């Protein structure tokens, strides 16, 4: 496999990522999970949950474009 670290994702790759993320949320995510993702700039902390934390305003979230998701989007 080619090392693609540091190479920007194409639109096709981003769409595939969002589609797989939606599928993962539909099939694997129970209530919540927190992930630590190592990157070349340091760890990234990602939280996924079925409920929005009340201390974070909904305006700070970005809804994925429906056209970028699978049929359920």
C-alpha positions as CSV (number, residue, x, y, z in Angstrom):
1,X,0.0,0.0,0.0
2,X,1.3,3.4,-0.9
3,X,2.1,5.9,1.9
4,X,-0.5,8.7,1.5
5,X,0.2,10.5,4.8
6,X,0.3,14.2,4.2
7,X,-1.5,13.9,0.8
8,X,-4.9,15.7,0.7
9,X,-7.9,13.5,0.2
10,X,-9.8,13.7,-3.1
11,X,-13.5,14.5,-3.2
12,X,-14.1,10.9,-4.0
13,X,-12.1,9.8,-0.9
14,X,-14.0,12.2,1.3
15,X,-17.3,11.0,0.0
16,X,-16.3,7.4,0.7
17,X,-15.1,8.3,4.2
18,X,-18.4,10.0,5.0
19,X,-20.4,7.1,3.5
20,X,-18.4,4.6,5.6
21,X,-18.7,6.8,8.7
22,X,-22.4,6.9,8.3
23,X,-22.5,3.1,7.9
24,X,-20.3,2.7,11.0
25,X,-22.7,4.9,13.0
26,X,-25.7,2.9,11.7
27,X,-24.2,-0.5,12.4
28,X,-21.5,-0.3,15.0
29,X,-22.1,2.7,17.3
30,X,-24.2,1.8,20.3
31,X,-24.6,4.9,22.5
32,X,-21.2,6.7,22.3
33,X,-17.5,6.1,21.7
34,X,-14.4,8.2,22.0
35,X,-11.4,7.7,19.7
36,X,-7.8,8.8,19.8
37,X,-6.5,9.1,16.3
38,X,-2.8,9.4,15.9
39,X,-1.7,11.9,13.2
40,X,1.6,13.5,12.2
41,X,0.6,16.6,14.1
42,X,-0.3,14.7,17.3
43,X,-3.4,12.9,18.6
44,X,-6.9,13.9,17.5
45,X,-9.7,13.2,19.9
46,X,-13.1,12.3,18.3
47,X,-16.3,11.8,20.2
48,X,-19.3,10.1,18.6
49,X,-22.6,9.8,20.3
50,X,-26.3,9.4,19.7
51,X,-27.0,12.5,21.9
52,X,-25.5,16.0,21.6
53,X,-23.6,17.1,24.7
54,X,-25.9,19.9,26.1
55,X,-22.9,22.1,26.8
56,X,-22.0,22.3,23.0
57,X,-24.4,24.5,21.0
58,X,-25.9,22.8,17.9
59,X,-24.6,25.7,15.8
60,X,-21.0,24.4,16.3
61,X,-21.9,21.2,14.3
62,X,-21.7,20.9,10.6
63,X,-24.3,18.7,8.9
64,X,-22.8,16.5,6.2
65,X,-24.3,17.3,2.7
66,X,-27.0,14.7,2.0
67,X,-25.7,14.2,-1.5
68,X,-22.4,13.0,-0.1
69,X,-23.9,10.2,1.9
70,X,-25.4,6.9,0.9
71,X,-29.1,6.4,0.2
72,X,-30.1,6.9,3.8
73,X,-28.6,10.4,3.8
